Amino acid sequence: MKQIITIFCVFILLTGCSSNEDPHSSEVKYSVIIQGDNFNGDFNNPKANLVIKDQTEWKNLLLKINLITNANVISPDLTVDFTKYQVIAVIDDVYNYGGYSIDITKIIETNSSIFVKVEYLKPGGINAVITQPYHIVKIPKTNKKIVFK
């Protein structure tokens, strides 16, 4: 009887453990276009999670966060081939202190969606300067639903 109970307990322990990961998911490779925290002077620039699929939207975002005319930013390559890629942008709130960050840490693709994991890795409060953190990446073009977590 003890053997049956022992075998039953071992069986329950082994079959009761499961992974939370979807077996049909994979990590999406992405390229960072730019990450920063410069403030564009507009206090009404809201926090946003954006999926940009064309050149017009892209140009509007660059103007909105002042990347085209900002002389303080070392100009990265801001060209995106929208026939092959789409842009994911996360923009945080405006803060009265510097040192904050918003970070895309992982992008996971499932059968029906793409999940973008957003974290706040730097807590801020370092110096008295108005900032608005952002992180902009590009991923291969897809028609799947983008979900920010």
C-alpha positions in Angstrom: 0.0 0.0 0.0 2.9 2.4 0.8 4.4 1.8 -2.6 1.1 2.6 -4.3 0.8 5.9 -2.4 4.4 6.8 -3.1 4.1 6.1 -6.8 0.8 8.0 -6.9 2.5 11.0 -5.1 5.5 11.0 -7.5 3.1 10.8 -10.5 1.1 13.8 -9.2 4.2 15.8 -8.6 5.6 15.1 -12.0 2.4 15.8 -13.9 1.4 18.8 -11.8 4.3 20.9 -12.8 3.9 22.9 -16.0 5.7 25.7 -17.6 3.9 29.1 -18.0 5.6 29.6 -21.4 3.5 29.1 -24.5 5.2 26.3 -26.5 4.2 28.1 -29.7 5.9 31.4 -28.8 9.3 32.7 -29.8 11.3 35.8 -29.0 11.3 38.5 -31.7 14.6 40.0 -32.7 14.5 43.8 -32.6 16.8 46.6 -33.4 17.0 49.7 -31.2 16.6 52.9 -33.2 17.0 55.3 -30.3 16.4 55.5 -26.6 16.6 58.7 -24.6 14.8 61.1 -22.3 15.0 64.5 -23.9 12.1 66.9 -23.4 10.6 68.6 -26.5 9.0 71.5 -24.6 5.4 70.2 -24.8 3.9 69.3 -21.5 0.8 68.0 -23.3 2.8 65.2 -25.0 1.0 62.2 -23.5 2.4 58.8 -22.4 1.9 56.4 -25.4 2.6 53.0 -26.8 2.7 53.2 -30.6 2.9 50.9 -33.5 4.1 52.8 -36.6 3.6 51.2 -40.0 4.4 53.9 -42.5 6.7 56.8 -43.2 4.1 59.6 -42.5 3.5 58.3 -39.0 7.2 57.9 -38.4 8.0 61.4 -39.5 5.2 62.8 -37.3 6.6 60.9 -34.3 10.2 62.2 -34.9 8.8 65.8 -35.1 6.7 65.2 -32.0 9.6 64.1 -29.8 11.9 66.6 -31.5 14.5 64.2 -32.8 14.9 65.8 -36.2 15.8 69.2 -35.0 17.4 68.4 -31.6 21.1 69.4 -31.8 21.8 67.7 -28.5 21.1 64.2 -29.9 23.8 62.4 -31.8 21.9 61.6 -34.9 21.2 57.8 -35.2 20.1 56.2 -38.5 16.4 57.1 -38.5 15.6 55.6 -41.8 13.2 52.6 -41.8 12.2 50.5 -44.7 8.4 50.1 -44.0 8.1 47.4 -46.6 10.2 45.1 -44.3 9.8 46.6 -40.8 7.5 48.4 -38.4 8.4 50.6 -35.5 7.4 50.1 -31.9 7.7 53.2 -29.7 7.0 53.6 -26.0 6.9 57.1 -24.6 6.6 57.7 -20.8 5.2 60.7 -18.9 6.9 64.0 -18.6 8.9 64.2 -15.4 10.3 67.2 -13.5 13.5 65.2 -12.7 16.0 63.3 -14.8 17.2 59.7 -14.6 14.0 57.9 -15.6 13.9 55.3 -18.3 11.3 53.3 -20.2 12.6 50.1 -21.6 11.4 47.5 -24.1 13.0 44.4 -22.6 11.5 41.6 -24.6 9.2 41.0 -27.6 7.5 37.7 -27.8 5.5 36.3 -30.8 2.7 33.8 -30.5 0.4 32.4 -33.1 -2.0 35.3 -32.9 -0.2 38.2 -31.2 3.1 40.0 -30.4 3.7 40.9 -26.8 6.0 43.9 -26.0 7.3 43.8 -22.4 7.9 47.3 -21.1 9.8 48.0 -17.9 11.0 51.0 -16.0 14.6 50.1 -15.2 15.8 53.5 -13.9 13.8 55.0 -11.0 14.7 58.7 -11.7 14.8 61.6 -9.4 18.5 62.3 -10.1 18.6 66.0 -11.2 16.2 68.8 -11.6 15.6 68.8 -15.4 12.4 68.1 -17.3 12.5 64.8 -19.2 10.3 62.5 -21.1 11.8 59.0 -21.6 11.2 57.0 -24.8 12.4 53.8 -26.4 12.0 53.2 -30.1 12.8 49.9 -31.8 12.0 48.2 -35.2 10.8 44.7 -35.7 10.0 42.7 -38.9 6.7 43.7 -40.4 3.7 41.7 -39.2 -0.1 41.9 -39.3 -0.4 40.4 -35.8 -2.0 42.3 -33.0 0.6 44.1 -30.8 0.0 43.9 -27.1 2.0 46.0 -24.6 2.6 44.5 -21.1 
